Amino acid sequence: MDLCAAIEAPIALEPAARELIPCGFAIAIPQGYEGQVRPRSGLALKHGLWVPNSPGTIDPDYRGEVSVILGNSGQDTVQIEPGQRIAQLVVCPAVRVTLEEVDELGDTARGSGGFGHT
């Protein structure tokens, strides 16, 4: 779903600045799920607007107002308008795991190959 800016007046987002933009609602995400706040590709391409902690996570026990950290990586000041679509929210299953310390990991074809290895 689109997340919109619940602001009363425009906000001027200067280059290299970040701002917490409220969305005007709270949500109860079910246990076993998480909300993922993602940037809108059009705003990123056209204006350099992005979600710095993307994807931002909304935990199932959070009950406060949904807000978006919006950053301006462009060279121009960008106006955030009231009601403007600023991000997207995706609700996905989130598996809880229990970590187990071991002395050795099993082998794979990739092994410890890092970035660009495959």
Backbone hydrogen bonds, N-H to C=O, Kabsch-Sander energy under -0.5 kcal/mol:
donor,donor_aa,acceptor,acceptor_aa,energy
3,L,87,A,-3.0
5,A,84,Q,-2.4
6,A,4,C,-0.5
6,A,22,P,-3.1
7,I,5,A,-1.2
11,I,80,I,-2.3
13,L,11,I,-0.7
13,L,78,V,-3.2
14,E,12,A,-0.8
16,A,72,N,-2.8
17,A,14,E,-1.9
19,E,70,L,-2.1
21,I,19,E,-0.7
21,I,68,V,-3.2
23,C,66,V,-2.4
27,I,64,G,-0.5
29,I,27,I,-0.7
33,Y,30,P,-1.5
34,E,92,C,-2.4
35,G,58,I,-2.5
36,Q,90,V,-3.3
37,V,35,G,-0.6
37,V,56,G,-3.1
38,R,36,Q,-0.6
38,R,88,Q,-2.9
40,R,86,I,-0.5
41,S,39,P,-0.5
44,A,40,R,-1.9
45,L,41,S,-2.6
46,K,42,G,-2.7
47,H,43,L,-1.9
48,G,43,L,-0.6
48,G,44,A,-1.1
49,L,43,L,-1.8
50,W,71,G,-2.1
54,S,51,V,-1.8
56,G,37,V,-2.1
58,I,35,G,-2.7
59,D,57,T,-0.6
62,Y,59,D,-1.5
66,V,25,F,-3.1
68,V,21,I,-2.7
70,L,19,E,-2.9
70,L,68,V,-0.7
71,G,50,W,-3.1
72,N,17,A,-2.2
73,S,48,G,-3.3
73,S,71,G,-0.6
78,V,13,L,-2.3
80,I,11,I,-3.1
80,I,78,V,-0.5
81,E,79,Q,-0.6
83,G,5,A,-3.2
84,Q,81,E,-2.2
86,I,3,L,-3.0
86,I,84,Q,-0.6
87,A,3,L,-1.4
88,Q,38,R,-2.7
89,L,1,M,-3.0
90,V,36,Q,-2.2
92,C,34,E,-2.4
92,C,90,V,-0.6
94,A,32,G,-2.7
99,L,97,V,-0.5
113,G,110,R,-1.5
117,H,114,G,-2.0
